């Protein structure tokens, strides 16, 4: 039954994606969950949550560029769940390219992170969906307390490598002025983790904690609405 449901889902995606691309000629970008490359100094669940939270925030940052069409995180999560992929946090370039074709993306982004007792590093790989080739690897490194700024820096590098035009001065100023505290980002990441597990109650709890920590957290506010907590 599950296989049949997946086939129906995949065929629908293959049918709809080209139509969407035909209507929107902007290059599509999708971000897959990041892999924990071997981190120390935090609870295991925090690291598991960041596998969801880092790409979740990257999608928001990439979406600030009007020249890009960013694939919604929930669509990617649903597709990975249907295909039973990425259970161990690993998706190779060939699989990423297949997923990219299903969602109509031009580029797929995969990555890893390592937190060594507060020293944080993220690496992202840009994959050409048509060829399955890894075009470029970019990285961002610094203190864990500056995690949001590290994600912003990584997103900026990805925009440059996918040949997207730079942000307008107005948008750039607004983006740089924003700084989500690491504690709020951790709560947000845990909310996504529980959301993907189907536990809407726990997801809503952590979305609320993220908002309490950072009241202007738009992504957490939107997440809370999705799980029926607002």
Secondary structure as UniProt FT lines:
FT   HELIX           2..23
FT   STRAND          27..31
FT   STRAND          35..36
FT   HELIX           44..62
FT   TURN            63..64
FT   TURN            66..67
FT   STRAND          68..70
FT   HELIX           73..83
FT   TURN            87..88
FT   HELIX           93..102
FT   TURN            103..104
FT   STRAND          107..116
FT   TURN            117..118
FT   STRAND          119..128
FT   TURN            129..131
FT   STRAND          134..143
FT   HELIX           144..146
FT   HELIX           147..161
FT   TURN            162..163
FT   HELIX           169..177
FT   HELIX           182..197
FT   HELIX           200..213
FT   TURN            215..216
FT   HELIX           218..226
FT   TURN            227..228
//
